[in-house]
C-alpha cells in the first residue's frame, strides 16, 4: 500500500510539473469570464509546441515578484502539496488574456483596444467596462501584452509591460471548480 501511495504521488507531481496544473483565482481581474475563487486547469505544454494567440487566457509569473529561491527539498514539498491540492499557487502567478502579439502596437483609446490602429472585437468584456486611454505599447519579439477582462480592476501589461514568453506558465483551458462554473475557456 505505501508503494502504491508513493507511486500515485510521483505521478501527480510529474503531471503537475510537466503537463497540467490547477490554479486558484484569488482576484476580480478576469470577471466575468472567471469568478473569484474559481479553479482553472492550465495546459503547461501549450507554448512548448506553439505560440500564444490573441484571446488566449494565460497564467504567468508575476513580474513584480522575484523568482522564489528554494532548495530542492522545499521545491519537492511544494510540488507535492500543489499536486494533491493541499496548497495552491496564487500570489506567485497571475492570469490574464493575451491582447497584443510580438511586433504589434497596443493602444487603448475611446474605451477600445487598438492593435496597430485597428479596434479589436472583445465579446468577452462586460458592457459596462471602462478603460482609460493608455499607450502606445510596443510588444517586442517573444513577448505578449496581457489584460484582465475586468479592465478597471486589473493589474496588467498597462502597468508592468509585456510578458516574456519564458514567464508564461501555460494556457488556461477549463474552469474545474466550483462545479456550477465548470466549462471551457
HELIX and SHEET records of a PDB file:
HELIX    1   1 UNK A    2  UNK A   18  1                                  17    
HELIX    2   2 UNK A   72  UNK A   83  1                                  12    
HELIX    3   3 UNK A  151  UNK A  153  5                                   3    
HELIX    4   4 UNK A  157  UNK A  160  1                                   4    
HELIX    5   5 UNK A  165  UNK A  167  5                                   3    
HELIX    6   6 UNK A  179  UNK A  181  5                                   3    
SHEET    1   A 7 UNK A  20  UNK A  24  0                                        
SHEET    2   A 7 UNK A  39  UNK A  43 -1                                        
SHEET    3   A 7 UNK A 168  UNK A 177 -1                                        
SHEET    4   A 7 UNK A  57  UNK A  61 -1                                        
SHEET    5   A 7 UNK A  93  UNK A 100 -1                                        
SHEET    6   A 7 UNK A 143  UNK A 147 -1                                        
SHEET    7   A 7 UNK A 163  UNK A 164 -1                                        
SHEET    1   B 4 UNK A  20  UNK A  24  0                                        
SHEET    2   B 4 UNK A  39  UNK A  43 -1                                        
SHEET    3   B 4 UNK A 168  UNK A 177 -1                                        
SHEET    4   B 4 UNK A 183  UNK A 184 -1                                        
SHEET    1   C 4 UNK A 118  UNK A 119  0                                        
SHEET    2   C 4 UNK A 112  UNK A 115 -1                                        
SHEET    3   C 4 UNK A 105  UNK A 109 -1                                        
SHEET    4   C 4 UNK A 134  UNK A 138 -1                                        
END                                                                             
